[in-house]
Amino acid sequence: MRTNPPTAANGNLATVMIEEEPLARPAEYPNRYATIPPNGRRCEFTGLGHAKLYQILGVGGIGRRKVRVANLRMPGTTRGQTLFHVGDMLRWLDELAQKNRITATSDDSTN
C-alpha cells in the first residue's frame, strides 16, 4: 500500500491511499543440480522415480533438450554419477502441464 502526500482540496488537507495489486511474477525455480535417486527411491523435487528420470533425461529422452544434465565419470570407467538441473526440470514440467491443460480445455470445448 502506498500513501501519497497530503493534498489541498477546497482548502482542506486530504490523504489519498492507493492500494496496489502485487504483480504476477513468474515462478522462481531453484538454481541447483540434484542426483538421480537410486532404484526404489523418488526424487525429492519432482516425485519421479529412478527409471522414469533416466527415461526422460537419457540420450533421446523427451526432456533432454530442455533440462541440463551432467554425467560425472572418471576417465576410463563405465559408471558415474548423473546430475540434472532442478530448475530446468521443474520449468519443463510446468510447461508440459500448461500444454496439457490447454489441450484438455480445447478438447472439452469441442465436445
Number of C-alpha atoms within 10 A of each C-alpha: 8 9 10 10 10 12 12 9 8 7 7 8 10 13 11 11 12 10 9 8 7 7 6 6 6 6 9 9 12 14 9 11 17 16 16 22 18 11 9 8 13 17 15 11 12 12 10 15 17 17 16 12 19 17 14 14 23 14 11 10 12 12 21 17 12 14 19 16 21 14 12 11 12 10 8 6 7 7 11 11 11 18 18 20 18 21 19 20 23 18 17 16 15 13 12 13 12 12 12 12 12 12 11 11 11 11 10 9 7 6 5
